[in-house]
Each structure stands twice: as C-alpha cells, then as structure tokens.
C-alpha cells in the first residue's frame, strides 16, 4: 500500500510496528511525532510569510510560528535578531534595528507602530481524520511512517525497535533535507564577498 494520507499512514504504521491492536493510540503517537519533527526539521515547505502589526514595538507571532527566517521593517530594511538584554538598550531610538521573540510575541526596536514583514518556519500542519493530508505526507511519507513507528516502540519500551525506527527516520529526514538544499540552491554559484587579491 502506498502512504498517501492519514488513514493509509495509520494502516502502514500498524503493519511496520506489528501492533494493529493499539491503533486507537496512533493519533496520540502521531501528535508526539509531529512535535518532535517540528523541533528539528527546517525545509522550504515549512516557510510562510505574515504581516505582523505592531503596537509600541510589540506584536503577536502567528500561532504556527517556530522560528524566524527573515524579519523586515515596514520600509523593507532587514531587522537583526538581538539578545533581549541588548534589545532593551535600544529604547531611546538607536538607529540599529533589531528584534527579539519572547513567547508568542515579537519585540522590535526602536519602538514604532508600523507593521513588520515576517518570513518564518511554521509548524507541520497536523494530520488528522478531518485533515488527512499535508505537504510532509505528500513529499516524504517515510518520515511520518518511521516517526510513528518510533513512537509506538517508545510506548512499548522497546529500545532496540525505537533506535532502529529513529535511525530510519533520521535517514529519511536527511534525504528530505538534501532534496530541499538542491531545490533551494540547485546550480547556484558561490560568490565570495569582500576584497580578493
């Protein structure tokens, strides 16, 4: 069977793990697998853009925000990520622009009320019976399969099985990462900046 959606993933996970008897737990395992994938995976398919309105230099981050890729001021100037302590020292209008993420909010200095433009990595859209497909299952169903089998093995307290599934998951993720790099950079030339002899 080819994994193409939520239902086929659960069927194959039962086959691969040898545990069709706990299929009722698979949705919970899938949530755990997606949480772990969100922590480490960063590929182009996860990128989104948003306009974030600011009030006194602060605005709310999107609900699916994981990590900023680029933050631009309203006039298009790039904002640098700054440590929170350094950001606090720019209260008086230092011309250097910067931002820091704090929980579900973003602080920008110097303070202003203009919108910022955010390119960010978003969480993997959760697979459910109601939302049976997303970009990851379409592009790399093996990542999902091995992540789910790993969660089953963890639940079983089977370290050898969990280690084998994790190794397969990492290999599948590495393949996805390599394909992503090729997509992003393809046959781009390397340009060395600065003075050359």
GIZI-V250464 format. One record per run of one state. SS is the DSSP state (H for helix, E for strand, L for the rest). FROM is the first residue (numbers start at 0). LEN is the number of residues. If there is no record, write none. Layout:
# GIZI-V250464
ss->{SS	SS}
from->{FROM	FROM}
len->{LEN	LEN}
This chain:
# GIZI-V250464
ss->{L	H	L	H	L	H	E	L	E	L	E	L	E	L	E	L	E	L	H	L	E	L	E	L	E	L	H	L	H	L	H	L}
from->{0	5	17	19	40	43	46	52	54	55	57	60	64	72	77	78	79	81	83	88	97	102	104	109	115	122	134	139	140	156	158	185}
len->{5	12	2	21	3	3	6	2	1	2	3	4	8	5	1	1	2	2	5	9	5	2	5	6	7	12	5	1	16	2	27	12}
